[in-house]
Amino acid sequence: MADILGDRDDNIPDRPTRVAEPSRESQLPKKFYKSAEVAEEDGLFKVLLDGRPVRTPGKAVLQLNSHSVMENISSEWNAQIERIDPMTMPVTRLINTTIDGVSTDMQAVKEDIIRYAGTDLLCYRAEAPEQLVDQQNELWDPVIDWAQSALNARFVLAAGVMHLDQPPESINAFGVHVGQIDKPAVLAATHVVMTLTGSAILAMAVLKDHLTADEAWKLAHLDEDWNISLWGEDEEAMERRAKRLIDMTAAYHVIRAMT
């Protein structure tokens, strides 16, 4: 319909009702404190807003046995200006999730990571073009080899997208290492890395300090970067990717601070 109406005036909203819709920013809570600082009590660190502790959405005190992580959270709260935007506070969101969710059922999160390993990104390879196949082999194979040597988990590879069952003994071996994660915040952060990269193997390599966040991120986006080299960037897709990278960096900080 837009074509038969001629060129659209850029000043007219895409939807007529948009002019009446409140902006996202106006719906965010107003900043109600002057400053945030870290305090310690009984070996746990918490963030105080004008002397009062930050609480999770579930009303629990947001606290952790890591001064470094809490300093990062304090910085996020101090960076807020007129309104509080949770999307600019990735570490706060991660620890909220840790306290309200992950800490109450760590086993379910561990099982999810183990299931992910059964359909891992690194195990499914392109059939063509040859240059992409070569890149996957060159960059992904060393991580698969690392998993076999460091985790005793031998993953088999498949060409294309047809499901391939991994050897049960490999999944069991991988699961042993997942089971050893004993800190809810580290488990939550590892799950975030897995979700963002599409790979439990990459997440485990980050956890074990075999890969940095940047290295894992590049490996996870190998196919996407290949397509970008051919067809160019999509602005909206790159904006979404940049936001996910912020979450990836936050999760990496938590892992390195607590392992």
C-alpha positions as CSV (number, residue, x, y, z in Angstrom):
1,M,0.0,0.0,0.0
2,A,2.8,2.4,0.7
3,D,4.0,2.4,-2.9
4,I,0.7,3.7,-4.4
5,L,0.7,6.5,-1.8
6,G,4.0,7.8,-3.1
7,D,7.1,8.5,-1.0
8,R,6.7,8.6,2.7
9,D,7.4,11.7,4.6
10,D,10.1,10.8,7.1
11,N,8.5,12.9,9.8
12,I,5.3,10.8,9.7
13,P,5.5,7.7,12.0
14,D,5.3,4.2,10.5
15,R,2.2,3.6,12.6
16,P,-0.4,6.4,13.1
17,T,-0.7,5.4,16.8
18,R,3.0,5.8,17.5
19,V,2.6,9.5,18.1
20,A,0.4,8.7,21.1
21,E,2.6,5.9,22.4
22,P,4.9,6.8,25.4
23,S,8.6,6.4,24.7
24,R,10.4,3.5,26.3
25,E,12.6,5.9,28.2
26,S,9.5,7.6,29.8
27,Q,8.4,4.3,31.2
28,L,11.6,3.6,33.0
29,P,11.8,4.3,36.7
30,K,13.3,7.6,37.7
31,K,16.6,7.6,39.4
32,F,15.9,7.9,43.2
33,Y,19.4,7.9,44.7
34,K,22.5,10.0,44.6
35,S,25.3,7.4,44.6
36,A,26.0,3.7,44.8
37,E,28.8,2.1,46.8
38,V,30.0,-1.4,47.7
39,A,29.8,-2.5,51.3
40,E,30.9,-5.8,53.0
41,E,29.0,-7.7,55.6
42,D,29.9,-11.2,56.9
43,G,32.1,-11.9,53.9
44,L,29.5,-10.9,51.4
45,F,29.5,-7.7,49.2
46,K,26.5,-5.7,48.4
47,V,25.7,-2.5,46.6
48,L,24.2,0.3,48.7
49,L,22.1,3.1,47.1
50,D,22.4,6.0,49.6
51,G,23.0,3.5,52.3
52,R,20.2,1.1,51.3
53,P,21.0,-2.3,49.7
54,V,19.9,-3.0,46.1
55,R,17.4,-5.8,45.9
56,T,16.6,-8.3,43.1
57,P,13.2,-8.3,41.4
58,G,12.4,-11.2,43.8
59,K,13.1,-8.8,46.7
60,A,16.3,-10.6,47.9
61,V,19.3,-8.5,48.8
62,L,21.7,-8.4,45.8
63,Q,24.9,-9.7,47.3
64,L,27.8,-11.9,46.3
65,N,31.2,-13.1,47.7
66,S,33.0,-11.1,44.9
67,H,34.1,-7.5,45.5
68,S,35.1,-7.2,41.8
69,V,31.6,-8.2,40.5
70,M,29.9,-5.9,43.0
71,E,32.2,-3.0,42.0
72,N,31.1,-3.6,38.4
73,I,27.4,-3.5,39.5
74,S,28.0,-0.4,41.6
75,S,29.5,1.3,38.5
76,E,26.4,0.4,36.5
77,W,24.1,2.0,39.1
78,N,26.3,5.1,39.2
79,A,26.2,5.4,35.4
80,Q,22.4,5.9,35.4
81,I,21.5,9.5,34.8
82,E,17.8,10.5,35.1
83,R,16.2,7.1,34.7
84,I,17.2,3.5,35.6
85,D,17.6,1.4,32.4
86,P,18.2,-2.3,33.1
87,M,19.3,-2.9,29.6
88,T,22.5,-0.8,30.3
89,M,23.2,-2.9,33.4
90,P,24.2,-6.4,32.2
91,V,26.1,-7.5,35.3
92,T,23.2,-6.4,37.6
93,R,20.7,-8.4,35.4
94,L,23.0,-11.5,35.5
95,I,23.3,-11.5,39.2
96,N,19.6,-10.8,39.7
97,T,19.0,-14.0,37.6
98,T,21.6,-15.9,39.6
99,I,20.0,-15.1,42.9
100,D,16.3,-15.3,42.0
101,G,16.6,-18.3,39.6
102,V,19.8,-20.2,39.1
103,S,20.7,-20.5,42.8
104,T,17.4,-22.2,43.5
105,D,17.8,-24.9,40.9
106,M,21.4,-25.3,39.7
107,Q,20.9,-28.8,38.5
108,A,18.3,-27.8,35.9
109,V,20.8,-25.2,34.5
110,K,23.6,-27.8,34.4
111,E,21.3,-30.2,32.5
112,D,20.5,-27.6,30.0
113,I,24.2,-27.0,29.2
114,I,24.8,-30.7,28.9
115,R,21.8,-31.0,26.5
116,Y,23.2,-28.2,24.4
117,A,26.5,-30.0,23.9
118,G,24.5,-32.7,22.1
119,T,23.7,-30.3,19.3
120,D,26.7,-28.0,19.5
121,L,27.4,-25.3,16.9
122,L,31.0,-26.5,16.4
123,C,29.9,-30.0,15.4
124,Y,27.8,-28.9,12.4
125,R,29.8,-27.9,9.4
126,A,29.0,-26.3,6.1
127,E,29.1,-28.5,3.0
128,A,30.0,-25.5,0.8
129,P,31.6,-23.2,-0.3
130,E,35.0,-24.6,0.1
131,Q,36.5,-21.5,1.6
132,L,33.9,-21.5,4.4
133,V,34.5,-25.2,5.0
134,D,38.2,-24.6,5.3
135,Q,37.7,-21.7,7.7
136,Q,35.5,-23.8,10.0
137,N,38.0,-26.7,9.9
138,E,40.9,-24.3,10.6
139,L,39.3,-22.4,13.5
140,W,36.8,-24.8,15.0
141,D,38.9,-28.1,14.9
142,P,41.4,-26.9,17.5
143,V,38.5,-26.3,20.0
144,I,37.1,-29.8,19.3
145,D,40.6,-31.2,19.8
146,W,40.9,-29.2,23.1
147,A,37.6,-30.7,24.3
148,Q,38.9,-34.2,23.6
149,S,42.2,-33.6,25.4
150,A,41.1,-31.4,28.3
151,L,37.6,-32.7,28.9
152,N,38.0,-36.3,27.6
153,A,34.9,-35.6,25.4
154,R,35.3,-36.7,21.8
155,F,32.7,-34.9,19.6
156,V,31.9,-36.2,16.2
157,L,31.3,-33.8,13.3
158,A,28.4,-33.6,10.8
159,A,28.2,-31.9,7.4
160,G,24.9,-30.0,7.0
161,V,22.1,-29.6,9.5
162,M,20.9,-33.2,9.9
163,H,21.0,-34.2,13.6
164,L,23.8,-36.4,14.7
165,D,23.9,-38.1,18.0
166,Q,27.0,-37.6,20.0
167,P,28.6,-40.6,21.7
168,P,27.0,-41.0,25.2
169,E,30.4,-41.4,26.8
170,S,31.4,-38.0,25.4
171,I,28.4,-36.3,26.7
172,N,28.9,-37.9,30.1
173,A,32.5,-36.8,30.2
174,F,31.4,-33.3,29.3
175,G,28.8,-33.5,32.0
176,V,31.4,-34.3,34.6
177,H,32.9,-30.8,34.1
178,V,29.6,-29.1,34.0
179,G,28.7,-30.8,37.3
180,Q,31.8,-29.4,38.9
181,I,30.6,-25.8,38.7
182,D,29.7,-25.0,42.2
183,K,29.1,-21.3,42.2
184,P,25.6,-20.2,41.0
185,A,26.9,-16.9,39.5
186,V,29.6,-18.8,37.5
187,L,27.0,-21.3,36.3
188,A,24.7,-18.5,35.3
189,A,27.4,-16.7,33.4
190,T,28.5,-19.9,31.6
191,H,24.9,-20.5,30.5
192,V,24.8,-16.9,29.2
193,V,28.0,-17.5,27.1
194,M,26.5,-20.8,25.8
195,T,23.3,-19.1,24.8
196,L,25.0,-16.2,23.1
197,T,27.5,-18.3,21.2
198,G,25.2,-21.3,20.5
199,S,27.9,-23.6,21.8
200,A,28.3,-25.4,25.1
201,I,31.9,-26.3,24.0
202,L,32.8,-22.7,23.6
203,A,31.2,-21.8,26.9
204,M,33.3,-24.5,28.6
205,A,36.4,-23.3,26.9
206,V,35.7,-19.8,28.2
207,L,35.0,-21.2,31.7
208,K,38.3,-23.2,31.7
209,D,40.2,-20.1,30.5
210,H,41.1,-21.7,27.2
211,L,39.5,-18.9,25.2
212,T,38.8,-15.3,26.0
213,A,35.4,-13.8,25.4
214,D,36.6,-12.1,22.2
215,E,38.0,-15.3,20.8
216,A,34.9,-17.3,21.6
217,W,32.7,-14.5,20.1
218,K,34.6,-14.5,16.8
219,L,34.4,-18.3,16.6
220,A,30.7,-18.3,17.2
221,H,30.1,-15.7,14.5
222,L,32.4,-17.3,11.9
223,D,29.5,-18.1,9.5
224,E,27.8,-14.7,10.1
225,D,31.0,-12.9,9.4
226,W,31.5,-15.0,6.2
227,N,28.1,-13.8,4.9
228,I,28.9,-10.2,5.9
229,S,32.1,-10.4,3.8
230,L,30.0,-11.4,0.8
231,W,26.8,-9.3,1.2
232,G,27.8,-6.5,3.6
233,E,26.4,-5.6,7.0
234,D,22.8,-5.3,8.1
235,E,22.6,-2.3,10.4
236,E,19.8,-3.7,12.6
237,A,21.5,-7.1,12.9
238,M,24.8,-5.5,13.8
239,E,23.1,-3.4,16.5
240,R,21.5,-6.5,18.0
241,R,24.9,-8.2,17.9
242,A,26.6,-5.3,19.6
243,K,24.1,-5.5,22.5
244,R,24.6,-9.3,22.8
245,L,28.4,-8.7,23.0
246,I,27.8,-6.4,26.0
247,D,26.1,-9.3,27.7
248,M,28.9,-11.7,26.7
249,T,31.5,-9.4,28.1
250,A,29.6,-9.1,31.4
251,A,29.3,-12.9,31.7
252,Y,33.0,-13.2,31.0
253,H,33.8,-10.7,33.7
254,V,31.8,-12.7,36.3
255,I,33.5,-16.0,35.2
256,R,37.0,-14.5,35.5
257,A,36.3,-12.7,38.7
258,M,35.0,-15.9,40.4
259,T,37.1,-18.7,39.1
